[in-house]
Amino acid sequence: MSSSTETVDVVIDSLTAAGVKYVFGVPGAKIDSVFNALVDHPEIKLVVCRHEQNAAFIAGAIGKITGKPGVCIATSGPGTSNLVTGLVTANDEGAPVMAIVGSVPRAQAAKRTHQSLEAVALLTPVTKKVTAAVVEDQVPEIILDAFRVAAAVPQGATVISLPIDIMTAGRKSSTPAAPPSAFLPPSYGPSPEAALAQAAKLIENAKFPVLFLGMRGADQHVVDAVHSFLRKHPIPVVETFQAAGAISQELVRLFYGRIGLFRNQPGDQMIKHSDLVITIGYDQAEYDPSQWNSKGADLPIIHMDVAQAAMSAPYSPQLELIGSMADNLAVLTDKLTNVARPQDTEVGQSIYKTFHEWEASPKAQAAGDPKGLVHPLHFIRLLQAMIAPGTTVTSDVGSLYIWLSRFFYSYAPKTFLVSNAQQTLGVALPWAIGASLVHGPDTKIVSVSGDGGFLFSGQELVTAVQQGCNITHFIWNDGKYNMVEFQEVDKYGRSAGVDLGGVDFVKYAEAFGAKGLRASSSDEMEAVMKEALAYKGVCVVDVVIDYSDNHDLMTDVIASNIS
């Protein structure tokens, strides 16, 4: 006869076998058995958050950085519904997350009762998979499946729902937790030889090939293969916002910047001139192909990914290389002999020059009124110079996310994190908490938000302080939802519903146990930034930002005189 184990212990054993180090969540009666069991397992640190959405955000950062599912936990009813935004962000942006939610007793599942919620129906559209346990013996299997599905490429979010009566003391499972080896995701091999030979022919025949890296192209093993390819066959490279850091400083001469939102960057111009685009790990949610492919079916595309292309009129790849991107790049690196170098052409050199002109501009150098507000380019130039290479920077959504995604350079994968597919407000601070827990208290993490986005998750400042995080968080403050404002002005000639203000962020930070600083003018920014970055712990800096040039973010520069 097989031995039995209390179901809640099987849950903990499964988390241990999966290598989980942290669980983030908010307690409640329907799931408190797991919280109670974690007390006896200090090898898994329970981090109590102030909102379930932020627990999912932090778990998403853990998943994004490590490649292994982060874990969040919530009770039934509103505890579960509060996870939705965090889960859809993780799911659509390739961050593996496994969520555990409690639910009412099985006998009450079809009734209208306290904190009842059809969790499976609610969460299915925003995750890869949701499974509700029906009997005790299912629990180890559905946990294993949830981890494997979340970790399988394309990575995303999964959920298991555990009724309270399955988890209460005395309920036992005769099925033990799966062994650690079962939690390892499968690996992929290269594409068929015939497809690789066809790809090589397309690349060698192209006169202006461009490499286009998407978010799944920013995994370290793919990045290493991309670098090896470019050292032997140097061609121009562009990144989506979520592929930031995939090109190293060694290869920066080939980098034409990040593209996304408003189609007006040097990288967009390179694609405009291209006669072959090679996408690697690209997801259409990052930057819709109708925005970057003005040629439609006339632009040859090689789609390289572990998942087949989502075909559409502007994205109809001539060839799909499905399989290990690293293996396929390695084969092509050896197979190719004569590849054109568009970066050496007059067009390529002219476009590259425009990419770096901003660095010496008066606004980046703060050559104007020293008592004026802080310009985004001045802030970015200072930050770039002060932080160590490889520092993780997390960006919230808003006008700042466009400025940072275009002008902040990062040269290592997963060191500049931004929400691009969903453009979710409030991610910067929770992501910074996740990054700090991964890298440890001796490593400085930088996060940036607007004043609007910060208040979506600012309550987690106390979580960051209590967890001993080492985070400097900058708030670009203009008292408005500015990304909405400048687009409304473009549409209607005026704005509506964007005014904020009313918060002293220095006092707010101090109330949560963090250090608070303020830079009210351009001449204060450098000294304040130095002080903030030197502080070990959690520091919040209120930066009075100059958004007067935001409308230029939308300016169409594609219709250029570069021919």
N, C-alpha and C positions, 0 to 999 in steps of 0.2 A: 504494500500500500504506500502510495506516495505521501510525503509529509505535506502539511499545509502551512501557509504563512499568512498573517494578517495582511489584508489587501493594501493598507497604507504602507506597510513595510516593503511590499513588492514595488510600490511606486518609488520609494526612496532607493531601493536596491537598483531599480532601473535607471534612475538619474545618476547614481554612482557609476554604473556600468557604462553609461553614455559619456562619462568624463565631465559631468556638469560641476562647475565650481561655484556658481552663483545662481540664486533664484530671486527674482524681483517681483514684488506684488503687494497687494493690500489684503488684509485678512477679512474673514467673514464666516458666519456660522456654517455655511454649506461646504466650506473647504478647510476649516480650521484643523481638521485631523492631520493634514499634510504639514501645516505650520507647526503643530505640536510635535510631530515626528521628527521634523528637521532640527529641533532643539537637541536631540540626542545624536545628531550627525554633524559635528562641527566642520567636517571636511567639505560640506556644502554650505556656503554662507548665505543666509537669508537676509536680503536687503528689503526693508519695509519702505515703500514709496508713499508719496502723498496723493497720487492719482494713478489709477490703473493704466491710463493711456501712456503715462511716462514710464511705467514699468515695462510696457511693450516696446517703447522707444529705446530704453536702456538695453533690453534684451536684444533688440535689433542691432544696436551698435556692437555688442559682443559678437553676434553672428556675422555681421559684415566684416569685422576686423579679423576674427579668428577663422572664419569659414565653417565653424561648428555651431549648431543651433544654440542660441541663447534661450533661456527659459523664463517665462513670466507666469504668474498665478493670480487668479481672481475668484471671488465668490460668485454666486448666482445673480440673476437679475441685472441691476445696473452695474454691478462689478464686472460682469461679462460684457455688457454693451459698451462700457467705457474702454474696452480693449480695441474696439473696431478700428479707430483711426491708426493706432500703432500697428495693428496687424496688416491692414491694407497697405500701409507705407512699406513695411518690411516685405510683404508679398510682391508688390509691384516693382520693388527696387532691389530684389535679389539678396535680401538678408535672411538667412535661415533662423527661424524662431519657432519654438514649440511652447504653446500656451496650455496651461491646465486650468480648467474652470470647474467650479462646483455646480451642482444642480439639486433640485428638490428630490425627495424620495421617489423611487420608480412608481409607486402606487399613486402618486399625485401628479405624474408627468402630464396627464391629459386634462388636469383640472386647472381652473383658475384659482391659484393659491398664492400665498406670500412669496414674493420674489420668483415666481414662475416665469420662464422665458424659453422660447423655442430656440435654444442656442445654436443647434445645427442649422436651422433655417436662416438665422441671422448671420452667422459667420461663414457659411459656405461660399457666398459670392466674393468674400474678401480674403480668402485663404486658398491654399492648395487642397486641403482636406480637413474635414471635421468628423470626428467619430465619438459617439456617445457609448459609454460602457453600459451593457445590459445585465451582465452577470460578472461575478468576481473573477472567474478564470480568464476573462477577456483582457483584463487590465494590462498584464505584462506585454501581451501581443499588440494591443493598440498603442501603447507607449513606444514600443520598438518601431512600429510602422510609422508613427508620427515623426520620430527622429529621422528615420530613413527617407521619408518623403520630403521633409523640410531640407535635408542636406543634399538631396538629389538635384542635379542641375536641370532646369533653372531653379535655383534655391528660392525658398519662400517660407510662408508661415503655415503651421498646422495647429490643430487644437484637439484636445481630448476633453470630454465632458464626463465628470465623475459624480454620479448621484450620491447624496450624503449617506444613504443607507448602505451603499456598497462600501463606503470608506469607514464607517463607524466601527468601534472596537468589537471584536468578536467575528466580524465578517472575514472569512479566509479564502485565499486562492490556492488551489492545488497546483497551479502552474507557476514556476519560479520566474524571476527576472531573466531576461536573455543575457548571454555573456557579452563582454565588451566587444569581442570581434564582430558580433552581429550588427553593431551600431555603425560600423565603418561603411561609408557609401561605396558603390561599385566604381570601378575606373573604366575609362573609355580608350579605345584604340584609334588608329588613324583611319582615314577614309579609304575607299578602294583605290587601287593603283591607277586605274583608268581615269578616275576623277581627278586625282592629283596630277597626272600627266596633262590632262586638259587644262587644269589651272595654270600649270607652268607655261603652257603654250600661250594662254591668254595674257599672262603677265609679261612674257618676253615680247609679245607683239604690240603691247601697249606703248604709246609714246609719252603718256602723262599719267602713270598709275599713282594712286593715292591710297594709303593705308588709313582706315577709319576704325578706331578702337572704341568699342562700347563697354558697358559696365562689366560684362563677363570676361572682357579682355584685360581686366585689371587684377585678376587673380595672379599670385606671384609666379606660379609655374608657367602661365601663359605669357606674363611679362618677360620672364627670362628668355623664352623662345622668340618673342618679338625682338628683343634686343639682339639676340644672335643673328636673326634674319637681317636686321638693319645694318649690323656691322659689315656683313658680307654684301648686302644688296640695299644700299641706302636710297630710300625713296621718302617723299614727304608723308608726314603723319599728322592726323587730327584726332582729337579725343572728344567724346561727349563729356558733359559735366561730371557724370558719375564714373568715368574712366580716368579721372584726374590722377596724376602721378605715375601713369603707366610708362611714360618716357623719362629716362634718366637724364641727368645733367650732361653726361658724356655724349648723349645723342641729341642734345637740344637744338643743334643746327638743323635738324630735320623736322623739328616740331613747329607746326603752324597754328597752335592754339586749340582751344576748346570751342565747340560749336553747339548751339542750341538756343532757342528763343530769340526770335526777331531776325535770324538769317542775315547777319551783317558783319560777320567776322572774317579775318584773313583765311581761316580754314574753309569758310563757305566759298570764298573766291577760288581757292584751290580746287574744290570739288566742281565748281562751275567750269573750270578749264580741263578737268580730268576726262580721260577717255576710258578709264577703268577704276572703279572703286572696290577695294577689298575690305569688306566689313568683318571685324573680328569681335565676337561676343556682343554684337549690337542688338538692342531691344528697341522696337519702334516706339515704345512709350517714352524713351529718353528724348527723342527728337524726331518728330513725325517726318517720314521720307518725302511727303509732299512739300515740306519746307526746304529741304536741302537738295532735292533732285528736281531741278527745273527741266531736265531733258526727258524725264519719264522713262519709257521702255528703250529709248535710244541710248541710255547710259548703261554700258555693261557693268554688272555687279557680280562679284564673287562673294557669296555668303558663307562665312566660316563660323561654325557654332556647334554646340552639342544638340541643339534643337533646330528643327526645320524652320525655314523662313515663313513669316506670316505674309503671304503674297498679297499684293495690292498693285494698282496701276503704277504708282511711283516706286514700288519696290518689288520688282520681278527679276530676281537674280538669274543671270545666264547660267550660273553653276552654283550648286550647294555642296560644300564640304562638311558633312555631318560626322562628328566624332571628336576625338581629342584635338583641341586647337593647338596645344603645344606640340603634339606629335605631327600634325599636319604641317605646321610651320617648319619643324625640323626637316621633314622630307623635302619641302619646297626650298629650304635654304641650301640643301645639297644638290637638288635637281636643277635649279636655275643657273644659267651661265651668262646671259646678257640682258640686263634690266636697265631701262632708261632711267635717267636721273632728272626729273622735272625741277628739283630744287636748284639745279645749275643753270636753268634757262633764264632768260631775261625776265619772263613773267614770274617765275618762282622767286627770283632774287628781289624783285620789286615788291611782291606781296610779303615776303619775309621781313623786309625793312619796315613796312607799315605796322607789323605786329609789335615791334619794340620801340616805336617812336614815342609812346606815352611816357616812358621811363624818365626822359629828360625834359618833359613838358613843365611849364611853369606851375601847373596845378599839382603835379606830383612832387615838385620841389618846394611847394609852398612859397612861391616867389611873390605872391600878392600881399594882401593885407595881413600882417601877422596876428592881428586881433580878430580876423575873420573866422568863420566857422571852419571846421575840419573837412577838407575835401576827401572823398573816397580814395582817390589816387594817392594822395599824401599819406593817408592811413596805411594803405596797402604797401607802399614803398617802405615806410618805416618798419612795419611788421615783418616784411620779407627780410630786411637787414638785421633785425634783432633776434629772431628766433633761430634755433639750431636747425640745420638740415635734418629732414625727417620728422620734424615736429608735427604732431597730429593737429589739424585745424578743422573744426566742425562749423558748418555754416547753416544758419537758419534760412528761411525763405523770406523774400521781400526784395526790395531794390538792391540790398546789399549782396544777395545771392548772385545777381547778375554781375555786379562789379567784381566780386571775388572770383567767380567762376571764369571770368574773362582775363583778369589781370593778376591774380595771385598764382604764383608758380609753385608746383610741388613735383618732386622728382622721385618719389617712392610710392608704390601703390597703397591704397587705403590710408593715406595720410591727409587727404582733403576730402571730407565727407559732406555731401550736399543732397538734399531731397529734390530730385529732378522729375521723376515720373509723376509723383503725386503733388509735389511742391507743398509739402506739409508744414504748416506753421508750428513752431514750438520744439523742433527736433534738436536744436543746437546744444542746449544745456544737457538734456538727458544723454545725447550721444557722447558728449564730453565726459560725463560720468562713466559711461561704459568704457570709453577709451582709457580713462584714468585707472579704472580697475584692472584692465588688461595689462597696461604698461607699468603700473606701480606708482607709488607716491613720489618717487624721485624724478619722474618724468613730467615735464610741464606739458599740459594740454591747453590749447587755445580754442575758445568758441566765440562766435560772433552772431549777434541777432539784432533785429530792430526792436524798438520799444514795444511795438505791437506783438510780435512773435514771442518776445521774452516772457510776457505775462501769460502766455499759453502754458508755460511749464515752470515759471519762476519759483513756484513753491518747492521745487526739488533742490533749491539752493541748500536747504537744511539737510537734505539727504547727502549732498556732496560734502558738506562740512562734516557730518557725522561719520561718513565713510573715509575721511582723511584724504579726499581727492586733492590733486594739485592742478587747479584750473584757473586760468584767467579768462574771464568772460567780458567781452566788449559789447556794449549796447549802442548801436547807431541810432541816436535819438533825434527825431524831428517832430514828435508829437502827432504823428499821423500813420495811417496805413498807406505808406507812400507808393508802393508798387501798384496799388489800386488807383491812387490819385493820379499819377502821371498818365496812366492809360485812359482813365475817364476823361481827363482834360483833352487828350488826343481825339477821343470819340465825340465828346459833347461840348467842348470848350469850357467846361467847368467840372468840379468834383462834387461828390455827395457821399456822406456817411463815412468819412475817413478821419475825422478829427479825434484825437486821443488826448494825451497830456495828463496832468494831474498827479504824477507819481514822482517822488524824489527817490531815484534809484540808489543813491548813496545810503540814505537812511534805510531803504528796503534791504539792501545787502547787509547792513549792520544788524538789522533786526533778526536776520537768519544766521548770524554768527560769522558772516564773511566780511572781508575788508571792502570798503567802498571808496572809489575815487571818481573824479570828474575832470574831463578836459573840455573846457568851454570855448577854446579858441585854438587856432592853428599853432601858435607859438607855445602852447602848453602841451601839445600832444606828445612830443618826443620824450620829455621828462616824465610825464605821467605813464606812458607806455613802459618805459624802463622800470619804473617803480613797481608797476603792476606785474610785469613778467618776472621780476626778481623776487616777488613775494611767494613764499612756499605755503600753499594752502589755496583757499578759494577767494578770489578777488573779482569784484565787479567794477567795471569802468564805464561810466556814463559819458559818451562821446556826443557832443552837440554837432551833428553832421550837416554838411552842406550838400543838399540834394538838388541844387539849382540846375545841374547838368543832366538830370535823369532822363529828360525827354530825348536826349541824344542817344540813349541806349536803344531806342527804337528806330533810329535813322537808318534808312536803306542805303548801304554802301556797295551793294552788289552791282548796281548799275555803274560801274567804274569805267575809267578810261584805260584800264589795263586790258590789252587785247592779246 
